[in-house]
Amino acid sequence: MRNLLVVLFALQAVFAFGQKASNNLIGTFKNKSFWILTNTLEFDGKGKVNVNGKAKHEFFERNDTIFILQDNNPMYLIKQGKNQLKGFSKNIKRSTFNSTSDSFEYGKMSKEMNKMRKQKN
């Protein structure tokens, strides 16, 4: 129980003083692993990600972590290097996604994220 409280307080500190969230990542990321069911992630720069060309889900990015909000299993990815995402959630653990471009690309900030940033300031 004590360890859980320490982790919760640490996460709270990270989210309180970390970078602000964004949802404007653009690009296609392909999985190098063949045994994971998630093969491609297509970020549209407007808060949506197309997973395997089938379903669109919402996502947001905070610090170097990307959170994809699916129904049952949210996916968490960490940015590595200039164009690589490393999965660390249950369904994509140990998988690496490489971008088709040389670096991470970002579009304009969506209206919803701009409103959230203005309200916090």
N, C-alpha and C positions, 0 to 999 in steps of 0.2 A: 504494500500500500504506500509506503514511504517513497519507494522508487517511482511509482506512478505519479505522485504529487510533484516530485522533482522534475520529471519529464514534462508534465503539464505546465509548470511554471517556466521551464526553459522554452517551451514552444510559445507560450504567451509572450515572453520577452522578445523572441525572434519576430513574431508577427507584429508586435507593437512598435518595434524600432527598425524593422527591416524595410526593404524597398516597397513601394506601392505596387499593387497588382496591376497587370495589364492583360490585354487579350488581343493584341494586334500582330502576333507572329504569323508569318506567311511562309509557305513552302511545303514541299513533299519530302517525307522522310521514309526510307525503305529499311526494312528489317534485314539484318545480315543472317540471323538465325533461321533455320528452316523448320525447327520443331515447335515454334511458337505460332499460335493461330493468327495473331495480329501481324500483317505483312506491311501495310502502308498506313501512314498518317498524313493527311492533307489538311494543313492549317490555312484558313481563308483570310486571316487578318481581321475578322469581324466577330471573334468569339466563338466560332464554330470549327470543329475538326471532323473530317470525314474519315472514319475508321474502316479500312479494307474496301473502300468504295461502296459501302452498303449503308451505314447508319451515320447520321450527323449528331454530334454531341457538343455540349458547351465545354469550353476550357478557359482557364486563366493561368497566368504566369506570375509567380511571386519569387523574388530573388532569382535563383537559378533552377527553380523547380516548376514544372508544368503539371497542372492538375486537370485531368480530363474527367468530367462528371458523367459517368454512365449510370444506368439504372441500378444495377446490382453491384458491380465491381468498378469503383473508381480507379483510374490509372494514374500513377505518379511517375514522372520522368525527370531526370536531372540533366542539365546541359553540360556537355563535356567538350572541350576543345572549341574549334570554330564552327563545326557543323554536325555535331553528334549529340544524340539523346540516349541516355542509358536508363532502362526501366528498372524500378525497384519496388513496384507493387506486386501483389501475389500473381496476377495473371500474365505479367510480362517480365518477371524477374530474370535477370541475367541476359536480357536481350538488348541489342544495340541498334539504333536507328540512325542511318546516315542520310544527310540531306543531299539533294541533287545539285545544290549551289555550294559555293565555297565558304559561305558564312551565314549566320542567322540573319534573316531579313524581316523587317517590320513595316507595317503599313500605318495609316493614320489611326489614331486612337478613336474607338467607337464613342458614340454620344453617351451611352450608358456609363462607360468608364470615366469619361470626362465629368459627368454629373456627380459620380461617387467621389472623385478626387476633390471637386469643388466643395462638396458638402463636408468633407473631413477637414478641410483647411479653414 
